[in-house]
Amino acid sequence: MERADVIILGGGLVGLTLAIALDRHGLSSIVVDPQDPEATLSAVYDGRATAVSSSSYRMLEAIGVADRLEGAGCPIESIRVSDGLEPGGLVFDAPPGDDPLGIMFENRLIRRALRDCAVAADGISLVMPAHPAEVVRDASGVRVATEDSRLLSAPLLIGAEGRNSPTRDLARIPLARWSYDHVALIVTVNHARAHENVAYEIFYPEGPFAILPMLPGDRSAIVWSVRAEDAPALIDLPGRALTHELEKKIGGFLGPLEIAGPRSSYRLGFHHAVQITAERLALVGDAAHGIHPIAGQGLNLGFRDVAALTQVLVEGARLGLDLGDAQLLDRYRRWRSLDTFAVAAATDALTRVYGVPGRLASQVRRFGMSAIHRLGPVKDRLMAEARGESGDLPLLLRGLTV
């Protein structure tokens, strides 16, 4: 039987980051994932890009992942928020000489960096592709039998399989869940004018439209939230017709567009686990919470889970505690529950408020944004939230090891 300090079910971005963070602090892990790791590194598997917040990037620096991402990401120096293409809105600028508001990376590049780090780590055993056939959690520990007859054992199980986590379902953890009846259409475009490291969030009644700067300076990722009933027709549009629709949404300020990568889409929804721990079990990332991409916080919430859980487990190990101890898991639960609920509620509220049609509603929203723009403390708080620097930050998010 193969033993480790933790077993992580799910080897995606959050699961591998957790394994690496634990390894950097002397804790071993076994990562089980059904996907072929080589297949997950292709652009076809996941053509998305992610804005990694400044605090999340400090954690990647602290655990040795950022070195493998050097020069691969586009810093976000400014974020501009508007109600449609109407004048007036919010502008968030990174202070001169300070960290950027975030860094845009292609998901496949993050996945490659994490994979390389995990392969090189002595304390990480990668069991993939593999399917868990049986999982037992009881007072004596955790035991996992895979379909290819491998037997794994640890004091603690981590569920990191994403939105449809079978580990969460088997633990009978209830979910608050609903669909937005929208689909996110994702495509990378080249444009005639430089983006100057500016990200845009344009709110339309039918859904938000985000423009996220990529390297080089004439390339951006588009995340367009469209009604589910309209999505199939838009996804199947010929290239020139799609660029015409995108140019109308952008208002032409980036000049003519050209499709620069494969299109992808996914259904938008909300879910929040009623609890993120159970007997010898902790949930991280989308297994615990899934939110609208309106503020680009989905992966960063998962990274915050990683930082908090790593600190709890490392400090517990130093005290000689069983890593599946209920008191340790309760500390993780209390640390993360309020933050994840607050971010989830805020993104859901934004989605609904900006989805109200009509000129009067637009005028009210623009008035509110203008007021926030003039109120320094409120604006600073919102910028701190975007950078992942609010609340009780775990040490890794401050760039420190535990």
Secondary structure as the mmCIF struct_conf table of DSSP 4:
data_model
#
loop_
_struct_conf.conf_type_id
_struct_conf.id
_struct_conf.beg_label_comp_id
_struct_conf.beg_label_asym_id
_struct_conf.beg_label_seq_id
_struct_conf.end_label_comp_id
_struct_conf.end_label_asym_id
_struct_conf.end_label_seq_id
STRN STRN1 GLU A 2 ARG A 3
BEND BEND1 ASP A 5 ASP A 5
STRN STRN2 VAL A 6 LEU A 9
BEND BEND2 GLY A 12 GLY A 12
HELX_RH_AL_P HELX_RH_AL_P1 LEU A 13 ARG A 24
TURN_TY1_P TURN_TY1_P1 HIS A 25 GLY A 26
STRN STRN3 SER A 29 VAL A 32
BEND BEND3 PRO A 34 GLN A 35
TURN_TY1_P TURN_TY1_P2 PRO A 37 GLU A 38
HELX_RH_3T_P HELX_RH_3T_P1 ALA A 39 LEU A 41
BEND BEND4 SER A 42 SER A 42
TURN_TY1_P TURN_TY1_P3 ALA A 43 TYR A 45
STRN STRN4 ALA A 49 SER A 53
HELX_RH_AL_P HELX_RH_AL_P2 SER A 54 ALA A 62
TURN_TY1_P TURN_TY1_P4 ILE A 63 GLY A 64
HELX_RH_3T_P HELX_RH_3T_P2 ALA A 66 LEU A 69
TURN_TY1_P TURN_TY1_P5 GLU A 70 GLY A 71
BEND BEND5 GLY A 73 GLY A 73
STRN STRN5 CYS A 74 ILE A 76
STRN STRN6 SER A 78 ASP A 83
TURN_TY1_P TURN_TY1_P6 GLY A 84 LEU A 85
BEND BEND6 PRO A 87 PRO A 87
STRN STRN7 GLY A 89 ASP A 93
HELX_LH_PP_P HELX_LH_PP_P1 ALA A 94 PRO A 95
TURN_TY1_P TURN_TY1_P7 PRO A 96 GLY A 97
BEND BEND7 ASP A 98 ASP A 98
HELX_LH_PP_P HELX_LH_PP_P2 ASP A 99 PRO A 100
BEND BEND8 LEU A 101 LEU A 101
STRN STRN8 GLY A 102 GLU A 106
HELX_RH_AL_P HELX_RH_AL_P3 ASN A 107 ALA A 120
TURN_TY1_P TURN_TY1_P8 ASP A 122 GLY A 123
STRN STRN9 ILE A 124 VAL A 127
BEND BEND9 PRO A 129 PRO A 129
STRN STRN10 PRO A 132 ASP A 138
TURN_TY1_P TURN_TY1_P9 ALA A 139 SER A 140
STRN STRN11 GLY A 141 THR A 146
TURN_TY1_P TURN_TY1_P10 GLU A 147 ASP A 148
STRN STRN12 LEU A 151 ALA A 154
BEND BEND10 PRO A 155 PRO A 155
STRN STRN13 LEU A 156 GLY A 159
BEND BEND11 GLU A 161 GLU A 161
TURN_TY1_P TURN_TY1_P11 ARG A 163 ASN A 164
HELX_RH_AL_P HELX_RH_AL_P4 PRO A 166 LEU A 170
TURN_TY1_P TURN_TY1_P12 ALA A 171 ARG A 172
STRN STRN14 LEU A 175 HIS A 191
BEND BEND12 ALA A 192 ARG A 193
TURN_TY1_P TURN_TY1_P13 GLU A 196 ASN A 197
STRN STRN15 VAL A 198 TYR A 204
TURN_TY1_P TURN_TY1_P14 PRO A 205 GLU A 206
STRN STRN16 GLY A 207 MET A 214
TURN_TY1_P TURN_TY1_P15 LEU A 215 ASP A 218
STRN STRN17 ARG A 219 ARG A 227
TURN_TY1_P TURN_TY1_P16 ALA A 228 ASP A 230
HELX_RH_AL_P HELX_RH_AL_P5 ALA A 231 ILE A 235
TURN_TY1_P TURN_TY1_P17 ASP A 236 ASP A 236
BEND BEND13 LEU A 237 LEU A 237
HELX_RH_AL_P HELX_RH_AL_P6 GLY A 239 ILE A 250
TURN_TY1_P TURN_TY1_P18 GLY A 251 LEU A 254
BEND BEND14 PRO A 256 PRO A 256
STRN STRN18 LEU A 257 ILE A 259
BEND BEND15 GLY A 261 GLY A 261
STRN STRN19 SER A 264 ALA A 273
BEND BEND16 VAL A 274 VAL A 274
BEND BEND17 ILE A 276 ILE A 276
STRN STRN20 THR A 277 ALA A 278
TURN_TY1_P TURN_TY1_P19 GLU A 279 ARG A 280
STRN STRN21 LEU A 281 LEU A 283
HELX_RH_3T_P HELX_RH_3T_P3 GLY A 285 ALA A 287
TURN_TY1_P TURN_TY1_P20 ALA A 288 ALA A 288
STRN STRN22 HIS A 289 GLY A 290
HELX_RH_3T_P HELX_RH_3T_P4 PRO A 293 ALA A 295
BEND BEND18 GLY A 296 GLY A 296
HELX_RH_AL_P HELX_RH_AL_P7 GLY A 298 ARG A 318
TURN_TY1_P TURN_TY1_P21 LEU A 319 GLY A 320
TURN_TY1_P TURN_TY1_P22 LEU A 323 GLY A 324
HELX_RH_AL_P HELX_RH_AL_P8 ALA A 326 VAL A 353
TURN_TY1_P TURN_TY1_P23 TYR A 354 GLY A 355
BEND BEND19 GLY A 358 GLY A 358
HELX_RH_AL_P HELX_RH_AL_P9 ARG A 359 ARG A 374
HELX_RH_AL_P HELX_RH_AL_P10 GLY A 376 ALA A 386
TURN_TY1_P TURN_TY1_P24 ARG A 387 GLY A 388
BEND BEND20 GLY A 391 ASP A 392
HELX_RH_3T_P HELX_RH_3T_P5 LEU A 395 ARG A 398
TURN_TY1_P TURN_TY1_P25 GLY A 399 GLY A 399
#
